[in-house]
Amino acid sequence: MRKALLFIMMVSLVLISGYLLVSCGRDVNSIQDSHFDADGAPFDSAVMLFTPRHPEAIKLYIETSGSMNGFFRANKPTNFKKTVWSVFSGMASKTDGKVYPMSNGGDIDTPVVLGDFRKKMNAGQFVSNSSTHIPAMLQNIIQNLDTTKNEVAILVSDMKYSPTGASAATELLQYQEQIRNIIGYNPNISMAFVCATSEYLNKNGSVAEKKSPYIFLIIGNSENVAAMRNDIARWCEATESYIESGDMAMVYHTPSYEIKEVKNGLLSTLYPKNLITTFDRTVSDTCSFIVRINMNGFPWTAVDSEIIKDALTAKAVYGSSVDVELLTGPEHLVDDHAYQRNFERRSYADYLIKLYNVAMDDEVIEWNFSNQPIDSRYFVDFNNMITATDENDLSGLFSFNKFLEGVFNARLNISDKEPVRILVSSF
């Protein structure tokens, strides 16, 4: 009996001692930062991560006004017909099986079954003398779009707004404000464009312009728009017609990311996006790690060291020092449009973050990624195209610069201001 009581007392003492050891050990979050619990678990739910997501439904529209005739003429194949069919057929499974022509001032005409559309396009049956009112066309598309069901609209157009009649000059002058108002009154709409080029034919079949530009305009939720922008740009690249892509009125949130290659610290397996432990000053005064930003949500132009070198900023909350550096080696700055030969984009940028002169036992790093260095950064060829001053300039995109300005005047692309927080603990 005494032996049993002695055994129970010894076990109790061990348990009590263990409890004392645990309870006397300091918290992972010894600085009691309000965004983490004592064990380093993040409380943050405000940070939303942006990842492109394919839509559930797609509506296909194509402009059939007179300015598009050179792309449609039947007496010679054009890269336009090849690329448009590549894109439309690639999306067919998510459409209603129809293409919606647009003319007559911007109205949506009688839909054409996708197979019949191909035949009519190849036979030149969309050649017309009609005009298209771009603001009305955009408004009609948006009114027939249900973004709550992750639906996107794809419009193929040369985007040349050239009103006719006595009021034409004044209407063109007001074009930018018209676009601004349409986008301003539709706050759930984001857009992207992909610019491609094709031969533009004269009536006799001769080539009037070898590289005449036209636009795939993508309209919908930001995540859906980003995914379709990537796909369409890849289809255009495959037909050697891709020129440029860009985003408008996008809500990027915070791009998805990974923490990699931690030095003088251990990345938490439970909270691998927010917690690094065992920072040891006896090893080094510096804890460093790489934040790998997923760039799939941004246009192809963005993956450029000169453009995004300052896009990520970081600071220490409790007085320590932080340095940020964009790593530019081929393994750190990647934009593979056909990853492993699949129809998939793999794109990321690595930023090295160094924490040193740590003021307390633990520290919290806050970082943000801004889209502002990316916006409106276009290649020279595209900038030359959008400065066309004559609607008959077949090498240019007459008035498209006003369209872009109108959208940006309504709503800028934005990223979240709420930072990502990483707790670095010496526990």
matplotlib code that plots the C-alpha trace (Angstrom):
import matplotlib.pyplot as plt

x = [0.0, 2.8, 4.6, 1.5, 1.1, 4.7, 4.4, 1.3, 3.2, 6.2, 4.0, 2.2, 5.5, 6.7, 3.4, 3.5, 7.2, 6.4, 3.6, 5.9, 8.5, 5.9, 4.2, 7.5, 8.7, 8.1, 5.5, 6.4, 4.7, 6.5, 5.9, 2.2, 1.5, -2.3, -2.3, -0.9, -1.8, 0.7, 1.7, 2.3, -1.0, -2.1, -5.5, -5.5, -8.4, -8.4, -5.7, -7.4, -5.1, -5.6, -5.4, -6.7, -9.8, -11.4, -15.0, -18.0, -19.6, -18.3, -20.2, -18.5, -19.1, -17.5, -17.8, -18.9, -18.7, -17.2, -13.8, -13.4, -13.9, -10.2, -10.0, -13.1, -12.6, -12.7, -10.4, -7.3, -6.8, -5.8, -4.2, -7.2, -9.5, -6.9, -6.5, -10.2, -11.2, -8.4, -9.7, -13.4, -13.1, -10.8, -13.5, -16.4, -17.1, -18.0, -20.1, -23.8, -22.5, -23.2, -21.3, -23.0, -22.2, -22.4, -23.1, -25.8, -24.7, -23.7, -26.7, -26.3, -27.4, -28.9, -26.6, -24.8, -24.1, -20.3, -19.9, -21.9, -19.9, -16.7, -18.2, -19.5, -16.2, -14.2, -16.6, -16.5, -20.1, -19.5, -18.3, -20.6, -21.0, -22.4, -20.9, -20.4, -20.9, -18.3, -19.9, -23.3, -21.6, -19.8, -23.0, -25.0, -22.4, -22.3, -26.1, -26.2, -23.4, -23.9, -20.7, -22.4, -22.2, -18.6, -19.5, -17.2, -17.7, -15.1, -15.4, -13.3, -13.1, -10.6, -12.1, -12.1, -14.8, -15.6, -19.1, -20.7, -23.0, -23.1, -22.4, -19.5, -16.6, -18.3, -19.1, -15.5, -14.4, -16.8, -15.8, -13.4, -16.2, -18.7, -16.4, -15.6, -19.3, -20.1, -17.4, -18.1, -21.7, -20.7, -18.5, -18.3, -16.8, -13.1, -11.5, -8.4, -7.3, -5.1, -3.8, -3.1, -2.3, -3.3, -3.1, -5.7, -7.0, -8.1, -11.3, -9.1, -7.4, -4.1, -2.6, -3.2, -1.4, 0.6, 0.2, -3.1, -4.1, -7.3, -8.4, -9.8, -11.6, -12.3, -15.1, -16.0, -14.8, -11.1, -10.1, -12.0, -10.6, -7.0, -7.4, -8.9, -6.3, -3.6, -5.3, -6.1, -2.6, -1.2, -3.5, -2.3, 1.3, 0.8, -0.4, 2.5, 0.1, 0.4, 1.5, 0.5, -2.0, -3.1, -5.6, -8.2, -10.4, -8.9, -9.0, -5.9, -6.0, -2.7, -1.1, -0.7, 2.8, 5.2, 8.0, 11.1, 14.8, 14.7, 18.2, 18.7, 15.2, 12.6, 9.5, 6.4, 4.7, 1.4, 1.5, 4.0, 2.8, 3.1, 5.5, 9.2, 10.7, 14.1, 15.8, 19.3, 21.5, 24.4, 24.4, 23.9, 22.3, 20.2, 17.2, 16.6, 14.0, 12.5, 8.9, 7.9, 5.1, 2.8, 2.6, 0.0, -2.6, -0.7, -0.2, 2.9, 4.4, 4.7, 7.3, 10.2, 12.9, 12.9, 9.1, 8.6, 11.9, 10.2, 6.7, 7.2, 7.8, 8.4, 8.9, 9.5, 6.8, 9.0, 12.0, 14.3, 15.9, 14.6, 16.0, 14.2, 15.8, 14.2, 16.2, 16.7, 18.4, 16.5, 15.5, 14.0, 12.2, 10.1, 7.3, 6.7, 3.6, 3.4, 4.7, 5.9, 4.4, 0.9, -1.6, -0.6, 1.2, 3.8, 5.0, 6.7, 9.1, 11.4, 12.1, 14.8, 13.9, 16.6, 15.7, 18.5, 19.2, 16.3, 15.2, 13.4, 13.2, 10.6, 9.6, 6.7, 7.4, 4.7, 4.8, 2.7, 2.8, 1.7, 0.3, 1.1, 4.6, 2.9, -0.1, 0.1, 3.6, 3.3, 5.8, 6.9, 5.1, 1.8, 2.3, 2.9, -0.4, -2.6, -1.4, -3.0, -4.6, -6.5, -9.2, -7.9, -4.5, -4.5, -1.4, -2.9, -5.7, -7.5, -9.2, -8.2, -6.0, -9.2, -10.9, -8.1, -8.0, -11.7, -11.6, -8.6, -10.5, -13.4, -11.4, -7.7, -6.4, -5.9, -4.1, -5.0, -3.6, -3.8, -0.3, 0.8, 2.3, 5.1, 6.1, 9.8, 10.4, 13.6, 11.6]
y = [0.0, 2.4, 1.5, 2.3, 5.7, 6.5, 5.7, 7.9, 10.8, 10.4, 10.4, 13.5, 15.2, 14.5, 15.8, 18.9, 19.5, 19.1, 21.5, 24.0, 23.6, 24.2, 27.1, 28.8, 28.6, 31.8, 32.2, 32.0, 35.4, 37.0, 40.5, 39.8, 41.1, 41.3, 39.5, 36.2, 34.0, 32.9, 29.9, 32.0, 31.1, 34.1, 35.6, 37.5, 36.8, 40.2, 39.1, 37.7, 35.9, 36.4, 33.4, 33.3, 31.0, 29.8, 31.0, 28.7, 30.2, 32.2, 34.4, 35.0, 38.3, 39.6, 43.0, 42.9, 46.5, 47.8, 48.5, 44.7, 43.8, 43.3, 40.6, 38.7, 38.8, 35.3, 35.6, 34.8, 33.1, 35.5, 34.9, 36.6, 33.7, 31.2, 32.8, 33.7, 30.1, 28.8, 30.9, 30.4, 26.6, 26.4, 27.9, 26.1, 23.7, 26.7, 28.6, 28.2, 27.0, 30.4, 33.5, 36.9, 39.3, 43.0, 45.8, 48.4, 50.9, 48.4, 46.0, 42.3, 40.6, 37.2, 34.6, 32.2, 28.5, 28.1, 25.7, 28.0, 30.9, 29.3, 28.6, 32.2, 33.7, 31.7, 32.5, 36.2, 36.5, 39.0, 41.7, 44.7, 48.4, 48.9, 50.9, 50.1, 52.4, 51.1, 52.5, 51.0, 47.8, 47.6, 48.5, 45.8, 43.2, 44.1, 44.1, 40.5, 39.3, 37.6, 37.8, 36.3, 33.0, 33.5, 34.3, 36.2, 37.9, 37.8, 40.5, 40.5, 43.9, 46.4, 48.8, 51.7, 54.2, 56.4, 57.9, 59.4, 62.3, 66.0, 65.2, 62.8, 65.1, 66.0, 62.3, 61.3, 64.1, 62.7, 59.1, 58.9, 60.1, 57.6, 54.7, 56.1, 56.3, 52.8, 51.3, 53.6, 52.4, 48.7, 48.3, 44.4, 44.5, 44.0, 43.8, 42.8, 43.0, 40.9, 42.6, 40.5, 41.2, 39.8, 40.5, 43.0, 42.4, 44.8, 43.9, 42.2, 40.0, 41.8, 42.6, 46.1, 45.7, 42.7, 43.4, 45.1, 45.0, 43.9, 43.2, 40.4, 42.2, 40.1, 41.2, 39.7, 39.1, 39.8, 36.2, 34.9, 37.7, 37.0, 33.3, 34.0, 36.7, 34.1, 31.6, 33.9, 35.4, 31.9, 31.0, 34.2, 33.4, 30.0, 31.6, 34.1, 37.0, 38.2, 41.8, 42.9, 42.4, 44.6, 44.8, 47.4, 47.9, 44.8, 43.9, 41.9, 41.5, 40.0, 37.6, 34.1, 33.4, 30.9, 31.4, 29.5, 29.0, 30.2, 30.8, 31.0, 30.0, 27.2, 27.6, 26.5, 23.4, 24.5, 28.1, 28.1, 31.5, 33.4, 31.9, 31.4, 30.1, 29.3, 32.5, 32.2, 35.2, 33.0, 31.7, 35.1, 38.5, 38.0, 35.8, 35.7, 34.1, 34.3, 35.3, 33.8, 35.9, 34.0, 36.3, 34.3, 36.9, 39.7, 40.4, 39.0, 42.4, 42.5, 39.8, 42.2, 43.0, 46.7, 46.9, 44.9, 45.5, 47.8, 46.2, 44.4, 46.6, 45.3, 46.8, 45.6, 46.5, 46.6, 48.6, 46.0, 46.5, 44.9, 44.8, 43.6, 42.5, 41.2, 38.1, 38.2, 34.9, 32.6, 30.4, 33.3, 35.4, 33.0, 33.3, 30.0, 30.3, 26.6, 24.9, 21.3, 21.7, 21.9, 24.7, 26.3, 29.4, 29.1, 32.5, 33.8, 36.4, 35.8, 38.5, 38.0, 39.5, 40.0, 40.8, 42.1, 44.4, 42.7, 44.9, 42.3, 38.5, 38.4, 40.6, 40.9, 41.8, 43.3, 43.3, 44.5, 43.9, 46.8, 46.6, 50.3, 49.7, 47.3, 49.3, 50.8, 49.6, 48.5, 47.5, 50.1, 48.3, 48.5, 52.1, 53.1, 51.3, 53.1, 56.5, 56.2, 59.5, 58.3, 55.6, 54.5, 53.7, 49.9, 49.6, 51.3, 51.1, 54.3, 55.7, 52.7, 54.9, 56.9, 53.7, 52.7, 56.2, 56.1, 52.8, 54.0, 57.2, 55.2, 52.7, 51.9, 48.4, 47.9, 45.6, 45.2, 47.7, 45.1, 43.7, 40.1, 39.6, 37.1, 36.5, 35.7, 34.2, 33.1, 30.6]
z = [0.0, 0.9, -2.3, -4.3, -2.5, -3.0, -6.7, -7.1, -5.3, -7.6, -10.7, -9.4, -8.7, -12.2, -13.7, -11.6, -12.4, -16.1, -15.8, -14.0, -16.8, -19.5, -17.7, -16.9, -20.6, -22.5, -25.2, -28.9, -29.1, -26.1, -27.4, -27.2, -30.7, -31.0, -34.4, -33.0, -30.0, -27.4, -29.5, -32.7, -34.4, -36.5, -35.8, -39.1, -41.3, -43.1, -45.7, -48.8, -51.2, -54.9, -57.3, -60.9, -61.2, -64.4, -64.9, -64.8, -67.9, -70.9, -73.4, -76.7, -78.6, -81.8, -83.5, -87.1, -88.1, -91.3, -89.7, -89.1, -92.8, -93.5, -90.9, -92.2, -96.0, -97.5, -100.4, -98.3, -94.9, -92.0, -88.7, -87.2, -88.3, -87.0, -83.6, -83.0, -83.8, -81.5, -78.7, -79.2, -79.7, -76.7, -74.6, -76.2, -73.3, -71.0, -73.4, -74.4, -77.8, -79.5, -80.6, -80.4, -83.2, -82.4, -84.8, -85.6, -83.0, -80.4, -80.3, -79.7, -82.9, -83.4, -82.0, -84.3, -83.3, -82.8, -85.7, -88.1, -86.8, -88.0, -91.5, -91.8, -90.6, -93.0, -95.9, -95.2, -94.3, -91.5, -93.9, -93.5, -93.8, -90.3, -87.5, -83.8, -80.8, -78.4, -75.2, -76.1, -77.0, -73.6, -71.7, -73.5, -72.7, -69.1, -68.7, -70.0, -67.7, -64.4, -62.3, -59.3, -61.2, -62.2, -65.8, -68.1, -71.4, -74.2, -76.9, -80.1, -81.6, -83.1, -80.5, -83.0, -81.9, -84.8, -84.5, -87.6, -88.2, -87.1, -83.5, -84.2, -83.2, -79.9, -79.1, -79.7, -77.4, -74.7, -75.2, -72.2, -69.9, -71.3, -70.5, -67.1, -66.3, -67.5, -65.4, -62.4, -62.3, -62.4, -59.4, -59.7, -63.1, -63.8, -67.3, -69.1, -72.7, -74.9, -78.1, -81.1, -84.7, -88.1, -91.8, -92.9, -96.4, -99.2, -101.2, -103.8, -101.3, -101.2, -97.8, -96.8, -93.4, -92.3, -88.5, -87.9, -84.2, -82.6, -79.0, -76.9, -74.2, -71.1, -68.6, -65.3, -61.7, -61.2, -60.5, -63.6, -65.7, -64.8, -65.6, -69.0, -69.8, -69.2, -71.5, -74.3, -74.2, -74.5, -77.4, -79.2, -78.5, -80.0, -83.3, -83.2, -83.0, -79.3, -78.7, -75.2, -72.3, -69.5, -66.7, -65.8, -62.6, -61.1, -57.4, -56.9, -53.1, -51.8, -54.2, -53.0, -51.7, -50.0, -47.5, -48.6, -47.7, -44.1, -42.7, -38.9, -38.2, -38.6, -40.7, -38.8, -40.2, -38.7, -39.9, -42.9, -44.2, -40.9, -38.3, -38.1, -34.8, -33.2, -34.5, -32.7, -32.2, -31.2, -34.8, -36.5, -35.9, -39.0, -39.9, -43.7, -45.9, -49.3, -50.0, -53.3, -54.9, -57.2, -60.3, -62.2, -61.4, -63.2, -66.9, -68.6, -68.8, -65.0, -64.7, -65.3, -62.7, -63.6, -63.1, -59.9, -58.1, -55.5, -55.6, -52.3, -49.2, -45.7, -42.2, -38.7, -36.2, -33.0, -34.2, -35.9, -39.3, -42.5, -46.0, -49.1, -52.4, -55.6, -56.7, -60.4, -61.3, -63.7, -60.9, -58.9, -61.6, -63.6, -66.2, -68.0, -70.1, -70.9, -67.7, -68.4, -71.9, -70.4, -71.0, -67.7, -66.6, -63.8, -62.7, -59.6, -58.2, -55.2, -52.7, -50.1, -46.7, -44.1, -40.5, -38.2, -35.3, -33.6, -30.7, -28.6, -28.3, -31.1, -34.0, -36.5, -40.1, -42.2, -46.0, -48.9, -52.6, -54.7, -58.3, -58.9, -60.5, -62.9, -64.2, -67.7, -68.3, -71.9, -74.6, -77.1, -80.0, -78.1, -77.0, -80.7, -81.7, -79.1, -80.2, -83.7, -84.6, -87.7, -87.7, -91.1, -89.7, -90.0, -87.9, -84.9, -82.4, -82.9, -79.7, -77.6, -75.4, -74.5, -73.6, -71.3, -69.7, -69.2, -67.3, -65.2, -64.4, -63.1, -61.0, -60.6, -60.2, -56.5, -54.0, -50.4, -47.9, -45.1, -44.7, -44.4, -41.0, -40.2, -36.6, -36.1, -32.7, -30.9, -28.9]

ax = plt.figure().add_subplot(projection="3d")
ax.plot(x, y, z, "-o")
ax.set_aspect("equal")
plt.show()
